[in-house]
């Protein structure tokens, strides 16, 4: 069986550099291109790329992914900044490239993916739900893509269960102490030196509370998820949002 030919875009970043090493070491994968911020995507067209791994910055990711889709290259995306409008536009583009797939993964950590799934299962059983995420101070966006995705899944599960809005009597909050609100779920972002990535998902009802926490102590925790996605994406078409779509959960 031929090796899967892989390119890493954003190869000079922290995540990108580790992805380069992980793909180089992974059985059945062949790293054939690494691009930095000043390199042209056009160079990929000469190398018969099967899968591109996009690990750049929010300002660049949409244009990069559109280029890859337009050239029918399956793409695994770990860059955040994909809001509903951008995802909708990407879906429209993918409809014109029926054999191409894009995975937008808010998090490649298996622990984080499981935590989101556990939160989705727990959401219908509690009155209150909030999300707290902690990342290193170099992170460009807030709240994180993982926290956004978690809140969206909690909100959808609550809606399917017919639950009312999360109880909250706050009327005065001039400084935004209650955090962001994603689909009715409050999300709080902390940026702290010494941290990599952490998420706490808090649930509560009268007399009890449940906290789900996941910690990634190093970006190496994301590499098994990236390798899994690269190996699996050829089995799919269209847009996938979340690594859980490739796991048997």
Steps between C-alpha positions, in 0.01 A plus 500: 500500500638841406585743778274800550683807370469783752579872508514709817410868464620704795792265553709757686251554781496302825218272392623483143852396597367219716263393224797477263676264743186294567422454131862416419497226764151363425472176307323533167550877473757682286579864568561658160465874570536748786391860454564804715320834499703637206465191278255482212225238500554471125811291572274220628348445158821344370519237777185286471379572850236265643437687827596844625522582870419868555643640826541872439316799653135615487577778253639256242314175545187570293691603186739207540221245532306643208809468280546138604136410437505672162785265411323193643743442787350347816584725795534458875464838673615576853481879473217672685297800386238310299168667580159396362531726195841362402386142552194563283717643222731200521204262475384677184846466348525134594167435327681582176781254584303189584800272558683733738483509880596758761521433872479809722614377841466736796724259691708196407542381859318170552430606860342827384290322238375256763430786745282670239311177441453443875373858533250443221372189682478680836339822374132388507523398867609828661344844539824699473793471263809718449842454340839626620806471276863578583773546241848646471517879451631465142161374379350744249128434540256482791304305590672199352353299217468206739299705749277636225438153364432363849247773575326445167465128563373556854246752374382264224457213746305723739281623217428144383400414857263798516681669788444869575786755496772454761388683817680832555360804680787731401372842394810715551836397352673810360842330482391174341578287805250237389710428192402437141169337411500226237151376411383591849794335680747722686864443403794642698852529355815521715844569354772385737875462474613142546181346357452312175128420482235419758122491498252464785134436426275575797151359546267551794153429630348531845720307743768379260767604254707329232832629368669352193861608455758429235863618501756494222844553651680512167403545138634146450158391633346617171721290271318163520180680402666668203648171379162328538332774297759485222461124474118512502398805297499322164202297627287815514372779279372848580543689826562330832500714813680330787736202526221303667357443151796270433484313831261222600323686781 
